[in-house]
């Protein structure tokens, strides 16, 4: 595993590890870690400084934290924040052997340092980030290929999202004064969780970096004729700032605070475009990392139990999450070093149960060369390259990364809950998967991508579908048979067409498919609905009508255009 920098399409990308994105411009970075020979995980852990205040998780059974409070004090610690519902305490101590002593206390299940650096002095009295000076960009809304790619432009005409649905952006903070975000901002469900304690002072949620504001725009920027539009422009956005000023790191205690706050405030969906610092992967063989993983796991599970759908970016290391081996970037808050990691080591919150994990694809729905992957590790895919969205101060910028892909899926989840308010998190996850458009493994992957078109290690269940989330692509006959209406297709004569799957459904038996008007060279699989083949040479515009027929011969039909170019 190494920090990635690479050239692509004439642009230079530097993967930024603490927030999962890369800038679409030349970025210079100093102090990159040299790649070394892998050594056991413990080699990456720096020596514990005898001086300085450190943060710890002290974990008990849920609702039993009060029972260990006196032991914490007696052993040189002080409780900084308490999450009793999940049995997690955030404790500060300057005593070097604090964790070792607490692990022997009755009722204590796990203890672990949350970072390998001292707690910043700002934790004692956190500052409220100043509002970014607004310099409104009056440029008109522009057509967005990423929104068209997932059918969001069709969804807006049917259901743009509900103000009853709030998507919390757990990130670097959000510019609530941005003209494209202000109309949809939910201050009542916003806070700072920097340093691990909830801060609801007005403005505490504001940005300490541009990343969170960019993410927020992709989810729910207003449809107001200016700048850009989010996937769910009728939904609301809240900001739960996890990153700390200066370092912009997303420490574990901050993350636990954010998930618990989101759950308690009735947030519908969280977007998590980051991994929990300072460890790229938290390994259970290390007691500190084991405590981190347990605390974060409990907070995510708590949010899920309260009805929150949690969406996370897959990561930008082009790493096979199902075949882990090395990491030389951790801990990123002090001195990183090479270490061997196994599949028991987890990327948090990405690899936790019931998290919707999002891979990135380009404008052709091919895997982004930075996107992580892995068998049974990816839920769905979404556009993550050259994504145009909001930045602090009223402006806009194009960025790349799985950080940019995840908010597309969070936005589709918001549309699903807007159209169907009673859906449980499990039902939202199931619909995201069922409605996603299958993407087959690229032939050029050389076997790295494994699985079928329906579910594989690159794309999971496929490309997320905003239009289908609100019924914008479905034609229903009087008999109850439904068939999806595909978007307009494009191909080149003499080359294989991008496979297209038609989706029909009925409660009355299996569906069979047929099509008329297909470009020469293409056929439809009557059982599976796949349209495939090599387009014959010659240009043309073809009106295609597809039909889905159930066991009782009831039919639904939909029409679309297929454009063929010739060179």
C-alpha positions in Angstrom: 0.0 0.0 0.0 1.4 3.4 -0.9 0.3 6.9 -1.2 -0.8 7.3 -4.9 0.1 9.9 -7.4 -0.5 9.3 -11.0 -1.2 10.9 -14.4 -4.5 10.4 -16.2 -6.1 12.1 -19.1 -3.6 14.8 -19.1 -4.2 15.8 -15.5 -2.2 15.1 -12.4 -4.0 13.5 -9.4 -2.7 13.4 -5.9 -4.8 11.2 -3.7 -5.5 12.9 -0.4 -5.9 10.2 2.2 -7.6 12.0 5.1 -10.5 13.1 2.9 -11.2 10.8 0.0 -10.8 13.1 -3.0 -8.2 14.5 -5.4 -8.1 18.0 -7.0 -8.5 18.4 -10.7 -5.4 20.5 -10.9 -1.7 20.2 -10.1 -1.3 19.7 -6.4 2.1 19.7 -4.8 2.7 17.8 -1.6 5.7 17.6 0.7 6.9 14.8 3.0 5.5 11.8 1.2 6.4 8.5 2.9 8.9 6.3 1.1 7.9 2.8 0.4 9.7 0.2 2.5 9.7 -3.5 3.2 6.6 -4.6 5.1 7.2 -5.4 8.8 4.8 -6.4 11.5 2.0 -3.9 12.4 3.6 -3.0 15.7 6.6 -1.4 13.9 4.4 1.4 12.8 3.4 2.5 16.4 5.6 5.4 17.6 7.0 5.4 21.1 4.6 6.8 23.7 5.7 10.3 24.8 5.9 10.7 28.5 4.6 14.3 28.3 1.4 15.6 26.8 -2.3 15.0 27.1 -3.6 12.0 25.2 -7.2 10.9 24.3 -8.6 7.4 25.0 -11.7 5.4 24.5 -12.8 3.6 27.6 -15.5 1.1 26.6 -18.1 -0.6 28.9 -21.4 -2.3 28.4 -24.0 0.1 27.1 -25.4 2.4 29.8 -22.8 1.3 32.3 -20.2 4.1 31.9 -20.9 5.7 35.2 -19.7 2.6 37.0 -16.1 3.2 35.9 -15.9 7.0 36.3 -14.2 6.8 39.7 -11.6 4.4 38.4 -10.8 6.8 35.6 -10.2 9.6 38.0 -8.2 7.5 40.3 -5.8 6.5 37.5 -5.1 10.0 36.3 -7.9 10.4 33.7 -10.8 12.8 33.2 -13.9 12.2 31.2 -14.1 14.6 28.2 -17.3 13.2 26.6 -19.7 10.4 27.5 -21.8 8.3 25.1 -23.6 6.2 27.6 -26.1 4.6 25.2 -23.3 2.8 23.5 -21.0 2.4 26.5 -18.2 4.7 25.2 -16.3 7.3 27.1 -13.8 9.8 25.7 -11.1 10.3 28.3 -8.1 12.5 28.5 -5.0 11.6 30.5 -1.3 12.6 30.7 -0.4 9.4 32.5 1.7 7.2 30.3 0.3 3.9 31.6 -3.3 5.0 31.9 -4.6 2.5 29.3 -2.8 -0.4 30.9 -4.2 0.4 34.3 -7.8 0.9 33.1 -7.8 -2.5 31.2 -7.7 -4.3 34.6 -10.7 -2.4 36.1 -13.9 -4.4 36.5 -16.6 -3.4 34.0 -14.1 -2.0 31.5 -14.2 -4.0 28.3 -11.7 -2.2 26.1 -9.3 0.8 26.4 -7.3 2.4 23.6 -5.6 5.6 22.6 -7.5 7.3 19.8 -4.5 9.0 18.4 -0.7 8.9 18.5 -0.3 12.6 19.0 -1.2 14.9 21.9 -4.7 16.4 22.1 -4.5 19.9 20.7 -4.9 22.7 23.3 -7.9 23.9 21.3 -9.9 21.0 22.7 -10.3 22.9 25.9 -12.0 25.8 24.3 -12.7 25.1 20.6 -13.1 28.1 18.3 -16.1 28.6 16.1 -14.8 28.7 12.5 -15.5 32.1 10.9 -18.0 32.3 8.1 -16.3 32.3 4.7 -16.6 35.6 2.9 -19.2 35.1 0.2 -18.3 36.1 -3.3 -21.3 34.7 -5.2 -20.7 33.1 -8.6 -23.6 34.2 -10.7 -22.9 31.7 -13.5 -26.0 29.8 -14.7 -26.6 26.2 -14.0 -24.8 24.0 -16.5 -25.8 20.5 -17.8 -24.1 18.0 -15.5 -22.9 14.7 -17.1 -22.7 13.0 -13.7 -26.4 13.9 -13.0 -27.5 12.7 -16.4 -25.4 9.5 -15.9 -27.4 8.4 -12.9 -30.8 9.8 -14.1 -31.0 12.6 -11.5 -32.1 15.1 -14.2 -35.2 12.8 -14.8 -35.8 12.4 -11.1 -36.1 16.1 -10.5 -39.2 16.3 -12.7 -41.0 13.7 -10.6 -39.7 14.2 -7.0 -36.7 16.5 -6.2 -36.6 15.4 -2.6 -38.5 16.3 0.6 -37.7 18.9 3.2 -38.6 16.1 5.7 -35.4 14.3 4.7 -32.1 15.6 6.1 -28.7 14.3 4.9 -25.9 14.9 7.4 -22.5 15.6 5.9 -19.9 14.2 8.3 -16.9 16.0 7.0 -14.7 19.1 7.2 -17.8 21.3 7.8 -20.2 23.0 5.4 -20.5 26.6 4.3 -24.1 27.2 5.3 -24.0 30.7 3.7 -23.3 29.5 0.2 -26.2 30.6 -2.1 -26.7 27.1 -3.4 -26.7 25.5 0.0 -28.4 28.1 2.3 -32.0 27.4 1.1 -31.6 23.7 2.1 -29.4 24.0 5.2 -30.7 22.4 8.4 -29.0 24.2 11.4 -31.0 22.3 14.0 -29.3 19.1 13.0 -25.8 20.6 12.6 -22.9 20.7 15.1 -19.2 20.3 15.5 -17.8 17.0 16.8 -14.2 18.1 16.6 -12.1 16.7 19.6 -15.0 14.2 20.4 -17.6 16.4 22.0 -20.7 17.9 20.6 -20.6 21.7 20.0 -23.9 23.1 18.9 -23.0 26.8 19.0 -24.2 28.6 15.9 -21.5 28.2 13.2 -19.5 25.5 14.9 -20.4 23.3 11.9 -18.7 25.7 9.5 -15.8 24.6 7.3 -12.1 24.1 8.2 -11.6 22.9 4.6 -13.4 22.9 1.3 -14.1 19.1 1.1 -17.4 19.0 3.1 -18.9 21.9 1.2 -18.2 20.2 -2.1 -19.8 17.0 -0.9 -22.9 18.8 0.4 -23.5 20.4 -3.0 -23.5 17.1 -4.8 -26.2 15.9 -2.4 -28.7 18.7 -2.3 -27.6 22.0 -3.8 -30.7 24.0 -4.6 -32.2 24.1 -8.1 -32.3 27.8 -8.4 -30.9 28.5 -11.9 -27.4 29.2 -10.7 -24.2 27.2 -10.4 -25.2 23.5 -10.0 -27.9 21.2 -8.8 -27.6 18.4 -6.3 -29.0 14.9 -6.7 -31.9 15.7 -4.3 -32.3 19.5 -4.5 -35.5 19.4 -2.5 -34.0 17.6 0.5 -32.1 19.2 3.4 -28.4 19.2 4.3 -26.9 19.3 7.8 -23.2 19.6 8.7 -21.7 17.6 11.5 -18.1 18.6 11.4 -15.7 15.8 12.2 -12.4 17.2 11.0 -10.2 19.3 13.3 -8.9 22.7 12.3 -5.4 22.7 11.1 -4.8 19.0 10.7 -8.2 18.3 9.0 -7.9 14.8 10.4 -11.0 12.7 11.2 -10.1 11.2 14.6 -12.2 8.3 16.1 -13.7 10.2 19.0 -15.0 12.8 16.6 -16.6 10.2 14.4 -18.3 8.5 17.3 -19.7 11.8 18.4 -21.0 12.5 14.9 -22.8 9.2 14.4 -24.5 9.4 17.8 -25.5 13.1 17.2 -26.9 12.2 13.8 -29.0 9.4 15.3 -30.2 11.4 18.3 -31.2 14.3 16.1 -33.3 12.3 13.6 -31.0 12.6 10.6 -32.2 10.4 7.7 -28.9 9.7 5.9 -25.2 10.3 6.7 -22.5 10.8 4.1 -19.0 9.7 5.1 -16.3 10.6 2.5 -13.3 9.9 4.7 -11.6 7.1 6.6 -11.1 7.4 10.4 -7.6 8.7 11.2 -4.9 8.0 12.2 -5.0 4.4 10.9 -5.9 3.5 7.3 -6.9 0.1 8.6 -7.7 -0.6 12.3 -6.3 -4.0 13.3 -7.8 -6.0 16.2 -4.4 -7.4 17.3 -3.4 -3.9 18.5 -5.4 -2.9 21.7 -5.6 0.7 20.7 -6.9 0.0 17.2 -9.2 -2.7 18.6 -10.9 -0.2 20.9 -11.2 2.3 18.1 -12.9 -0.2 15.8 -15.3 -1.2 18.6 -16.3 2.3 19.5 -16.8 3.3 15.9 -18.7 0.1 15.2 -21.1 0.8 18.1 -21.8 4.3 17.0 -22.6 3.2 13.4 -24.8 0.4 14.7 -26.5 2.9 17.0 -27.3 5.2 14.1 -28.6 2.3 12.0 -30.8 1.2 14.9 -32.3 4.7 15.0 -33.2 4.6 11.3 -30.2 6.3 9.7 -28.8 5.1 6.4 -25.0 5.4 6.4 -23.2 5.9 3.1 -19.4 5.8 2.8 -16.7 6.2 0.2 -14.7 3.1 -0.8 -11.3 5.0 -0.7 -8.8 6.2 -3.2 -5.9 3.8 -3.0 -6.8 1.5 -5.9 -6.6 -1.1 -3.1 -8.2 -4.6 -3.0 -10.0 -4.4 0.3 -10.6 -8.2 0.2 -6.9 -8.9 -0.1 -5.0 -6.6 2.3 -1.3 -6.8 2.7 0.6 -3.7 3.4 0.1 -0.1 4.8 2.9 2.4 5.0 0.7 5.5 5.6 -0.3 5.0 9.3 -0.4 6.5 11.8 -0.9 9.7 9.8 -0.9 12.0 12.9 2.7 11.3 13.9 5.3 9.1 12.2 4.0 6.6 9.6 5.8 3.4 9.0 5.4 0.2 7.0 3.4 -2.6 8.5 1.7 -5.8 7.4 -2.1 -5.8 7.6 -4.6 -8.6 7.2 -8.3 -8.8 6.2 -9.1 -8.6 9.9 -8.0 -5.0 9.7 -10.8 -2.7 8.7 -11.2 0.7 7.0 -13.6 2.6 9.2 -16.4 3.3 8.7 -16.3 1.8 5.2 -16.0 -1.9 6.1 -18.5 -1.9 9.0 -21.8 -3.8 8.7 -24.8 -2.2 7.0 -22.7 0.7 5.5 -23.4 1.5 1.8 -20.0 1.5 0.2 -19.5 3.5 -3.0 -16.9 3.0 -5.7 -16.1 5.7 -8.3 -16.6 5.5 -12.0 -15.7 7.9 -14.8 -18.2 9.4 -17.3 -18.2 6.1 -19.3 -19.2 4.2 -16.2 -15.7 2.5 -16.0 -13.9 2.1 -12.7 -11.8 5.2 -11.8 -8.2 4.1 -11.6 -8.0 5.4 -8.0 -11.1 3.6 -6.6 -10.8 0.9 -4.1 -12.4 -2.5 -4.8 -12.8 -6.0 -3.5 -15.1 -9.0 -3.5 -18.1 -8.3 -1.3 -16.7 -4.9 -0.4 -18.5 -2.6 -2.8 -22.3 -1.9 -2.6 -22.8 0.4 -5.6 -20.9 2.8 -7.9 -21.4 6.4 -8.8 -19.6 9.2 -10.8 -16.5 10.4 -9.0 -14.5 12.2 -11.7 -14.6 15.8 -12.7 -17.5 16.4 -10.3 -18.6 20.1 -10.3 -19.9 21.3 -7.0 -19.9 24.0 -4.3 -16.9 25.3 -2.3 -16.8 27.7 0.6 -17.3 31.4 -0.3 -20.0 31.0 -2.9 -17.9 29.4 -5.6 -17.6 26.0 -7.5 -14.9 23.6 -8.3 -14.4 20.2 -10.0 -12.9 17.5 -7.9 -12.2 13.7 -8.3 -12.5 10.9 -5.8 -14.7 8.3 -4.1 -15.5 11.3 -1.9 -17.3 12.8 -4.8 -19.0 9.5 -5.7 -20.5 8.8 -2.3 -22.7 11.9 -2.1 -24.4 10.9 -5.4 -25.6 7.8 -3.6 -26.5 9.7 -0.4 -28.6 11.9 -2.7 -30.3 8.9 -4.2 -31.0 7.5 -0.8 -32.6 10.9 0.1 -34.9 10.6 -3.0 -35.9 7.1 -2.0 -36.9 8.2 1.4 -38.6 11.3 0.0 -40.7 9.0 -2.2 -41.2 6.3 0.5 -40.8 7.9 3.9 -41.4 4.7 5.9 -38.5 2.8 4.3 -36.2 1.2 6.9 -32.4 1.5 6.4 -32.4 -2.2 5.3 -35.1 -1.5 2.7 -33.2 1.6 1.4 -30.1 -0.5 1.0 -32.0 -3.2 -0.8 -33.6 -0.7 -3.2 -30.3 1.0 -4.0 -28.9 -2.4 -4.9 -32.0 -3.7 -6.8 -32.4 -0.5 -8.8 -28.7 -0.1 -9.7 -27.8 -0.7 -13.3 -25.5 -3.6 -13.8 -21.9 -3.0 -14.9 -19.9 -5.9 -16.1 -16.2 -6.3 -15.3 -14.0 -4.7 -18.0 -12.2 -7.2 -20.2 -9.1 -5.0 -19.7 -9.1 -5.7 -15.9 -7.1 -8.8 -16.5 -9.0 -10.8 -13.9 -8.6 -8.2 -11.2 -12.4 -7.6 -11.3 -14.2 -10.7 -10.2 -17.9 -11.5 -10.3 -20.9 -11.2 -12.7 -22.4 -8.1 -14.3 -25.0 -8.3 -11.5 -22.5 -8.0 -8.7 -18.7 -7.8 -8.9 -15.7 -6.5 -7.0 -15.4 -3.2 -9.0 -19.0 -2.0 -9.1 -20.9 -4.0 -6.6 -24.6 -4.1 -7.7 -23.8 -1.5 -10.4 -24.4 2.2 -11.2 -26.8 3.9 -8.8 -30.1 5.0 -10.4 -31.8 8.2 -9.2 -34.6 8.2 -11.8 -35.7 4.7 -10.8 -35.6 5.7 -7.1 -38.6 8.0 -7.7 -40.2 6.0 -10.5 -39.1 8.4 -13.3 -37.9 5.7 -15.6 -40.7 3.1 -15.1 -43.6 2.6 -17.5 -46.5 0.6 -16.0 -49.2 -1.0 -18.0 -52.7 -1.4 -16.8 -52.0 -5.0 -16.0 -49.3 -4.1 -13.5 -46.3 -5.1 -15.6 -43.5 -2.5 -15.4 -40.5 -1.9 -17.6 -37.7 0.7 -17.1 -37.2 3.3 -19.8 -33.5 3.6 -20.6 -31.8 6.9 -21.2 -30.6 7.8 -24.7 -27.8 5.5 -25.8 -24.6 6.2 -27.9 -22.3 3.9 -29.8 -19.8 3.8 -32.6 -20.2 1.7 -35.8 -17.8 -1.2 -36.0 -17.3 -1.4 -32.2 -19.2 -3.4 -29.4 -22.1 -1.5 -27.9 -22.0 -0.8 -24.2 -24.3 -3.6 -22.8 -27.7 -2.3 -21.7 -30.0 -4.2 -19.4 -33.8 -3.7 -19.6 -35.6 -4.3 -16.3 -39.2 -5.5 -16.1 -41.2 -6.7 -13.2 -44.6 -8.3 -12.5 -46.2 -10.3 -9.7 -47.4 -12.9 -12.2 -44.4 -15.0 -13.2 -41.2 -14.6 -15.1 -40.6 -11.7 -17.5 -39.6 -12.2 -21.1 -38.2 -9.4 -23.3 -38.3 -8.3 -26.9 -37.2 -5.2 -28.8 -37.9 -3.6 -32.1 -35.9 -0.9 -33.9 -32.5 -2.0 -32.6 -29.5 -0.7 -34.5 -28.1 -3.4 -36.8 -25.8 -5.8 -35.0 -27.6 -5.7 -31.7 -29.9 -8.3 -30.1 -31.8 -8.6 -26.9 -31.6 -11.7 -24.5 -35.3 -12.7 -24.2 -34.7 -14.1 -20.6 -32.3 -11.6 -19.1 -33.1 -8.4 -20.9 -29.5 -7.6 -21.9 -29.0 -5.8 -25.3 -25.5 -6.6 -26.6 -23.6 -6.9 -29.9 -21.3 -5.2 -32.3 -22.8 -2.2 -34.0 -22.5 -2.4 -37.8 -20.6 0.4 -39.5 -22.7 3.4 -40.5 -24.3 6.3 -38.7 -27.9 6.6 -37.6 -30.5 7.4 -35.0 -32.7 4.5 -34.1 -36.0 4.6 -32.1 -36.0 1.4 -30.0 -39.1 0.0 -28.3 -38.6 -2.6 -25.7 -41.3 -4.8 -24.2 -41.6 -6.8 -21.0 -44.2 -9.6 -21.0 -45.2 -11.7 -18.0 -46.5 -15.3 -17.7 -50.1 -14.1 -18.4 -49.0 -12.4 -21.6 -49.5 -8.9 -20.1 -47.1 -6.4 -21.6 -45.5 -3.0 -20.7 -43.4 -1.1 -23.3 -41.0 1.8 -23.3 -39.2 3.6 -26.1 -35.8 5.4 -26.3 -33.2 6.4 -28.9 -29.9 4.8 -29.8 -27.5 7.0 -31.7 -24.7 5.4 -33.7 -21.7 7.3 -34.9 -19.4 6.4 -37.7 -15.8 7.6 -38.3 
